[in-house]
Amino acid sequence: MYSKELQSIIKSNRFRTRDIFDESLIDLASNDYLGLTSKKNLLKKSYKSLLKNKYHGPKASMLVNGYSNIHRKFEKKLAKANGFEDGVCVGSGFLANISLVEALVRNNDTLFIDEDYHASGILATKLLRPEQVVVFKHNDHIDLENKLQENTRKGRNIIAIEGVYSMEGDLAPKEIFEIADKQKALLVVDEAHSSGVIGENLLGIYDYYNIKIKDNHIKMGTLGKAYGSYGAYILSSKEIIDYLTNRAKPIIYSTAPSNFDITLGYESLKYIIKNKKNLKKKINKKLQIIKEILNIDAKSLIIPIKIGDNKKVKDIQKEILKAGFVVGAIRQPTVKIAIIRLIAKIDVSNKQLKEVCKILKKYTQEEKW
């Protein structure tokens, strides 16, 4: 029924499969930045904590009776740690972005969204009318400011950016935060790839720039990356959280987030707060190795190697697999041109990271960084 479409994907070297990699391979492909998915003590603590509750599953949506002390305890601790007034758990980062875009942008409002924003946010814009959405050039604060000034619509202005972009690993510029405050615009920051990785307290880009949280600031983050679990959250003022609880369809109509996943996220949050100095030291060492060998001045643990050929990235991935390592071979439509995506996870030894970087070095020389 879809054979022609599949043949087209295969011909363009974009065919994807669900592969189970040998566990003996060293993982340099996943978003498990801090290596928390292998820390069994966090798993055991979460399990013991969950056993103290009568129910181990959410049972229903949060607005029926699926909301529990497990969810609220995590929301309160996360909001306090990040300097926000309130928070709400959501089933996934995908659902969180759909919640924010679909619910926040009302009839006369305008959403200004970075062209490289996550696919979930871009998909959510399709739920809006074309005149409600303005796409600005990636990380270009001048283009954003010009488009804000040109906008004649009378409603709210809402800006959506990411803290760290998932494919390039680059950070949103501080100027966008300043523009949002100056223009009195709501600022939605997807911190899926920045929370747990950057900032003095490893809390993300608000923390990285030492930004005092204001009522127009909104933070979305996930538990499926640095936090080693699954699920997501939204942090903001209590007014916005109350509004989302009453208008965001993924919050209203989805079963509440998994009790176990939220418990594990809570334990991971405590671990990160307690061990931030040692974790930051390890992160900085990984970035130093990347700079020394690949000559890439990275600010996050996402290291993209631009290749530009779909077949070649798969060949490179296979070459690295033979050396005992897994890296990402990312192709369209996820990226505009094919890349090898190296994640400098801190649970990988410095020796192992150096070995992979030496293999990749010849490919970085083909691009000007």
Protein Blocks (a to p, Z undefined) as FASTA:
>chain_A
ZZmmmmmmmmnopaccdddddfkbccfkbcclnopmmmmklmmmmmmmmmmpmblcehia
fklmmpcfklmmmmmmmmmmnopabdcddfbfklmmmmmmmmmmcfkbccdddfkbcfkl
mmmmmmpcfklpccddehilklmmmmmmmpmbfbdcdddddfbdfklopacdfklmmmmm
mnopacdddfklmgopacjklnajklmnopacdfkbccdddfklmnopacddddddfklm
mmmmmmmmklmmpccddfklmmmmmmmmmmmmmmmmmmmmmmmmmmmmmmmmnopacfbf
bdcddekpaklmmmmmmmmmmnopacdddddfkbmbdcddddfdfkbcfklmmmmmmmmm
mmmmmpcZZ
